[in-house]
Amino acid sequence: MADTLIKAERSERMGHIRNKHVKPEMRVRRMVRGVGCRYRLHKSNLPGKPVPVLVIAGRKRVVFVHGCFWHRHPDPSCSLARLPKSKLDFWVSKLEVNRQRDEANVRELEQIGWEV
């Protein structure tokens, strides 16, 4: 199935997708703050990309907020982790690389003593 938008329209639409300060992230921040934990946001001095959303340095803990679509998870009942209908070759490989990168980031952080 071909894309229904021209390249400029698709680019504009994709440009509106934010990667920081999104609703799920804000909910997690409110919950963590509600239990009295202090944290830092998006610390880039830790290994891996994307950087952790929350860093609780005093306890050596980091929190990632991974969306179902972009970061994939093994729950087959989640309707948000579905694949697009078009360009399956592109999306399957892209999303698999994202998942593998996330796993590598977690391993690297755990190896240097951080809890994820």
C-alpha positions as CSV (number, residue, x, y, z in Angstrom):
1,M,0.0,0.0,0.0
2,A,1.5,3.4,-1.0
3,D,1.6,6.4,1.3
4,T,-1.5,8.5,0.9
5,L,0.5,11.8,1.6
6,I,3.1,13.5,-0.6
7,K,6.6,13.7,0.9
8,A,6.2,17.3,2.2
9,E,2.9,16.5,3.9
10,R,4.3,13.3,5.5
11,S,7.4,15.3,6.7
12,E,5.2,18.0,8.2
13,R,3.0,15.5,10.0
14,M,6.0,13.6,11.4
15,G,7.6,16.8,12.5
16,H,4.7,17.3,15.0
17,I,5.6,14.2,16.9
18,R,7.4,15.2,20.1
19,N,9.9,13.1,21.9
20,K,10.2,15.1,25.2
21,H,7.6,16.3,27.7
22,V,4.8,14.1,26.3
23,K,1.7,13.1,28.3
24,P,2.9,9.7,29.5
25,E,6.2,11.2,30.6
26,M,4.5,14.0,32.4
27,R,2.3,11.4,34.3
28,V,5.4,9.5,35.4
29,R,7.0,12.7,36.5
30,R,4.0,13.7,38.6
31,M,3.9,10.2,40.2
32,V,7.6,10.2,41.1
33,R,7.4,13.7,42.5
34,G,4.2,12.8,44.4
35,V,6.1,10.1,46.4
36,G,8.8,12.7,47.3
37,C,11.6,11.7,44.9
38,R,13.8,14.3,43.4
39,Y,15.1,13.8,39.9
40,R,16.8,15.3,36.9
41,L,15.4,15.3,33.4
42,H,17.0,14.0,30.2
43,K,20.6,13.7,31.5
44,S,22.9,13.3,28.5
45,N,26.0,12.3,30.5
46,L,24.7,8.7,30.8
47,P,25.3,6.2,28.0
48,G,22.7,5.5,25.4
49,K,20.3,7.3,23.2
50,P,17.5,8.2,23.8
51,V,18.7,9.4,27.2
52,P,16.7,8.4,30.3
53,V,13.7,10.6,31.0
54,L,14.2,10.7,34.7
55,V,17.5,10.3,36.6
56,I,17.4,9.7,40.4
57,A,21.1,10.1,40.9
58,G,21.1,9.6,44.7
59,R,19.7,6.1,44.2
60,K,21.5,5.4,40.9
61,R,18.1,4.8,39.1
62,V,16.9,5.9,35.7
63,V,13.5,5.8,34.2
64,F,12.6,5.5,30.5
65,V,9.1,6.2,29.2
66,H,8.9,4.0,26.1
67,G,5.9,4.3,23.8
68,C,4.3,1.0,22.7
69,F,4.7,1.8,19.0
70,W,8.3,3.1,18.7
71,H,9.9,0.9,21.3
72,R,7.9,-2.3,20.9
73,H,7.1,-4.7,23.7
74,P,6.2,-8.3,23.9
75,D,2.6,-7.9,25.0
76,P,0.5,-9.3,22.1
77,S,-2.8,-7.8,23.5
78,C,-1.6,-4.2,23.3
79,S,-3.3,-2.5,20.3
80,L,-0.8,0.4,20.4
81,A,2.2,-1.8,19.5
82,R,0.7,-2.6,16.1
83,L,2.5,-2.3,12.8
84,P,1.6,0.2,10.1
85,K,-0.2,-1.0,7.1
86,S,2.2,0.4,4.5
87,K,6.0,0.0,4.0
88,L,6.2,-3.0,6.2
89,D,9.8,-3.8,5.2
90,F,10.9,-0.4,6.4
91,W,8.9,-0.3,9.7
92,V,9.7,-3.9,10.8
93,S,13.4,-3.3,10.5
94,K,13.2,0.3,12.0
95,L,11.2,-0.8,15.0
96,E,13.4,-3.9,15.6
97,V,16.5,-1.7,15.6
98,N,14.8,0.6,18.2
99,R,14.0,-2.4,20.4
100,Q,17.6,-3.8,20.2
101,R,19.1,-0.4,20.9
102,D,16.9,0.0,24.0
103,E,18.0,-3.5,25.3
104,A,21.6,-2.5,24.7
105,N,21.2,0.8,26.6
106,V,19.6,-1.1,29.6
107,R,22.5,-3.6,29.7
108,E,25.1,-0.8,29.5
109,L,23.5,1.2,32.3
110,E,23.2,-1.9,34.5
111,Q,26.8,-2.8,33.9
112,I,27.9,0.6,35.3
113,G,25.7,0.1,38.4
114,W,22.4,1.9,37.5
115,E,19.0,0.4,38.0
116,V,16.7,0.8,35.1
